[in-house]
Amino acid sequence: MTFVSRLALVVISAVVATVVAVALICFAASERVGVEIERARVANLLTTLRTATEANLSIGLTLEQISTLQERIEREKAGDPSVLAIDIFNAAGRALYSTDRGLIGESVAPDWVRRLASTGIWQAVERGDTVFGTRFENDLGLAGGISVTVSDRARLARAESLSLSLAGLALALVAGGAVTAAIAALIFSFLMSRPFEQVARILSGETAGPAAEGSLPQLAIDAQHSWIEAEARVDRGLGQLGALDDAA
């Protein structure tokens, strides 16, 4: 492999590695931002439902008496296509309100009940979907929990679309960068190797031409002159030795 080929390969590899690294960083950052946005949106919904539930409990109503919650959660689900289900259940784990009316009165997942022991918003993955939940309280303490099941399909579709866009952009940048790097490598190689080519022509006895300039070609010219003078002295010495032989 020639010097030019090696140089071009190194530059192109560096360009490709840089573009791929930037694309991966952008994809990871976009995924992280998307997850945070989704979490913030669901957290806002959970906070709204918890506030409404606790407000009704604070005026003396029991959880079973807050009939407006059923209409509220159905309206929230209808307004967000990514929400698959919203469930409100008591501390014992029995669903009292649900966007899936067939689950009303049924027991929710035992893991949801266990998670009520901690405050704040919890998150779990079930059957490929993400469940966010939180607890709500009354004057006596823990009263129940709220869960929102969100489909991951929309996020995965966005991630797939973004990955395809980044892949196309990366390929275009790699192609453009590779051509640019190859041209730059050729120009650099030409500028770096031209003095040595001039030196080779000078030392081989060819005419250097008007482009021969710089210290390296000048040293080659000086060396060639020295060789010519040395050859001339050797020729004169040989001629003198021949003359002496003839005179003897």
DOZAZA-745202 format. One line per field, with one value per residue (C-alpha): residue number from 1; residue in three letters; x, y, z. Coordinates in steps of 0.001 Angstrom, whole numbers. Example, Ala and Ser with C-alpha at 12.3 -4.5 7.8 and 13.67 -1.06 7.14 Angstrom:
pos: (1 2)
code: (ALA SER)
px: (12300 13670)
py: (-4500 -1060)
pz: (7800 7140)
//
This chain:
pos: (1 2 3 4 5 6 7 8 9 10 11 12 13 14 15 16 17 18 19 20 21 22 23 24 25 26 27 28 29 30 31 32 33 34 35 36 37 38 39 40 41 42 43 44 45 46 47 48 49 50 51 52 53 54 55 56 57 58 59 60 61 62 63 64 65 66 67 68 69 70 71 72 73 74 75 76 77 78 79 80 81 82 83 84 85 86 87 88 89 90 91 92 93 94 95 96 97 98 99 100 101 102 103 104 105 106 107 108 109 110 111 112 113 114 115 116 117 118 119 120 121 122 123 124 125 126 127 128 129 130 131 132 133 134 135 136 137 138 139 140 141 142 143 144 145 146 147 148 149 150 151 152 153 154 155 156 157 158 159 160 161 162 163 164 165 166 167 168 169 170 171 172 173 174 175 176 177 178 179 180 181 182 183 184 185 186 187 188 189 190 191 192 193 194 195 196 197 198 199 200 201 202 203 204 205 206 207 208 209 210 211 212 213 214 215 216 217 218 219 220 221 222 223 224 225 226 227 228 229 230 231 232 233 234 235 236 237 238 239 240 241 242 243 244 245 246 247 248)
code: (MET THR PHE VAL SER ARG LEU ALA LEU VAL VAL ILE SER ALA VAL VAL ALA THR VAL VAL ALA VAL ALA LEU ILE CYS PHE ALA ALA SER GLU ARG VAL GLY VAL GLU ILE GLU ARG ALA ARG VAL ALA ASN LEU LEU THR THR LEU ARG THR ALA THR GLU ALA ASN LEU SER ILE GLY LEU THR LEU GLU GLN ILE SER THR LEU GLN GLU ARG ILE GLU ARG GLU LYS ALA GLY ASP PRO SER VAL LEU ALA ILE ASP ILE PHE ASN ALA ALA GLY ARG ALA LEU TYR SER THR ASP ARG GLY LEU ILE GLY GLU SER VAL ALA PRO ASP TRP VAL ARG ARG LEU ALA SER THR GLY ILE TRP GLN ALA VAL GLU ARG GLY ASP THR VAL PHE GLY THR ARG PHE GLU ASN ASP LEU GLY LEU ALA GLY GLY ILE SER VAL THR VAL SER ASP ARG ALA ARG LEU ALA ARG ALA GLU SER LEU SER LEU SER LEU ALA GLY LEU ALA LEU ALA LEU VAL ALA GLY GLY ALA VAL THR ALA ALA ILE ALA ALA LEU ILE PHE SER PHE LEU MET SER ARG PRO PHE GLU GLN VAL ALA ARG ILE LEU SER GLY GLU THR ALA GLY PRO ALA ALA GLU GLY SER LEU PRO GLN LEU ALA ILE ASP ALA GLN HIS SER TRP ILE GLU ALA GLU ALA ARG VAL ASP ARG GLY LEU GLY GLN LEU GLY ALA LEU ASP ASP ALA ALA)
px: (0 1426 1847 -1031 -3351 -2449 -2918 -6299 -7404 -6467 -8261 -11390 -11505 -11266 -14096 -16319 -15646 -16446 -19712 -20852 -19986 -21910 -24924 -24965 -24674 -27548 -29721 -29034 -29724 -32979 -34098 -33313 -35181 -38168 -38345 -38110 -40865 -43137 -42446 -43153 -46426 -47643 -46436 -48557 -51596 -51011 -50589 -53833 -55798 -54233 -55045 -58670 -59009 -57486 -59595 -62768 -61495 -60678 -64329 -65450 -66335 -65192 -63320 -66391 -68497 -66332 -68283 -66848 -63493 -64792 -65786 -62561 -60233 -62205 -61884 -58147 -57647 -59661 -57481 -54201 -53930 -50746 -52607 -53907 -55555 -56074 -56962 -57813 -57759 -58024 -55299 -56405 -55729 -59304 -59993 -62855 -62512 -60974 -61096 -61602 -64958 -64572 -61791 -63870 -64140 -61241 -57856 -54986 -51449 -49958 -46821 -48861 -50081 -46543 -45313 -47811 -45450 -43198 -44085 -43558 -44133 -43161 -42614 -42783 -42753 -45507 -46083 -44119 -45985 -44930 -47034 -46658 -48285 -48560 -50374 -53000 -53896 -56738 -56697 -55799 -52902 -52688 -56011 -55108 -53268 -53554 -51905 -51529 -50522 -48758 -48031 -44381 -45276 -45348 -41937 -40490 -41896 -40298 -37008 -37124 -37904 -35099 -32618 -33456 -33076 -29764 -28550 -29346 -27710 -24684 -24261 -24442 -21906 -19644 -19747 -19060 -16438 -14725 -14469 -13231 -10743 -9455 -8955 -7270 -5002 -4007 -3268 -1296 607 1385 2669 4729 6166 6867 10230 11400 10337 12303 15325 15042 14918 17849 20005 19133 20383 17009 16180 14469 12414 11312 9194 12297 12524 13105 16023 15756 15975 18749 20724 20232 21504 24540 25187 24919 27387 29752 29449 30174 33195 34416 34045 35892 38761 38885 38978 41789 43727 43299 44411 47517 48331 47965 50303 52907 52687 53181 56164 57788)
py: (0 3365 6304 8147 5151 4759 8461 8500 5388 6924 10207 8479 6128 9102 10882 7779 7141 10761 10789 7464 8610 11877 10004 7571 10404 12283 9150 8419 12036 12054 8805 10168 13404 11474 9275 12292 14109 11068 10638 14333 14157 11078 12500 15577 13377 11314 14448 15888 12703 12340 15948 15512 12240 13579 16741 14638 12433 15481 16604 13309 11241 7648 6435 4483 7671 9728 8774 11691 9876 7378 10104 11950 9055 8128 11715 11752 8464 9703 12832 10913 8029 6730 6004 2442 2350 4292 2476 3765 1151 1058 98 -3545 -3639 -3735 -1583 848 2945 1895 2859 -863 -1260 -5040 -4688 -2706 -4750 -6998 -7147 -5262 -6649 -7476 -5561 -2347 -2794 -3433 -274 1818 1491 4159 7735 9363 7979 4403 2809 -780 -2566 -5112 -7012 -4448 -1446 955 1411 4569 4803 6750 6594 8887 9415 10444 11693 8232 7687 5425 5192 3634 4093 5325 3647 4833 2287 3858 2195 2052 1684 5425 5893 2931 4290 7661 5964 3923 7005 8934 6092 5906 9675 9673 6692 8471 11678 9765 7955 11251 12833 9791 9843 13581 13382 10438 12269 15419 13430 11596 14862 16453 13424 13575 17299 16828 13912 15880 18857 16606 14351 17000 18099 14475 13895 16988 15687 12327 14040 16264 13408 11286 14036 15312 18996 20120 22755 26155 24630 23378 25549 25159 23982 20260 20634 23189 20689 18118 20610 21380 17656 17070 19883 18370 14979 16566 18425 15249 13268 16024 15902 12113 12384 14961 12756 9740 11842 12965 9383 8347 11117 10022 6448 7630 9801 6913)
pz: (0 -1010 1304 -374 66 3726 4374 2611 4525 7882 7152 5804 8814 11168 9344 9393 13097 13950 11990 13483 17013 16570 15142 18086 20597 18920 18901 22574 23541 21573 23198 26648 25975 24573 27680 29967 28066 28262 31961 32635 30690 32570 35864 35259 34547 37707 39795 38424 39179 42632 43516 42403 44340 47546 47319 47313 50125 52223 52247 53741 50680 50455 47405 46240 46337 43944 40816 38812 38665 36115 33680 34361 33550 30423 29213 29909 28019 25032 24859 24669 22165 23793 27058 27036 30444 33653 36856 40322 43079 46854 49309 49158 45411 44124 41059 41704 38538 35243 31592 31010 32740 32728 35334 37822 40987 40004 41710 40147 39800 43221 42254 41990 45563 46837 45173 47162 50130 48578 47809 44448 40967 40212 36819 35573 32205 31605 28347 26358 27770 30519 33653 35731 39137 42350 45667 47147 50778 53046 56615 57868 55505 52434 50638 47288 44045 40464 37478 33901 31257 28274 24942 23932 20260 19585 21210 19328 16055 16756 17610 14398 12310 13992 13500 9788 9417 11276 9243 5973 7154 8433 5105 3230 5572 5376 1567 1412 4132 2457 -870 856 2934 -138 -2026 974 1379 -2282 -2077 1131 -324 -3482 -1516 752 -1940 -4611 -3109 -2957 -6571 -7576 -5677 -7462 -10881 -10011 -8752 -11797 -14063 -15274 -15451 -12245 -14046 -12825 -10050 -8249 -5194 -1503 582 -255 -4080 -3603 -1518 -4292 -6887 -4725 -4271 -8025 -8692 -6166 -7879 -11282 -9923 -8214 -11453 -13330 -10823 -11104 -14893 -14723 -12330 -14589 -17556 -15708 -14735 -18358 -19469 -16916 -18167 -21752 -20789 -18956)
//
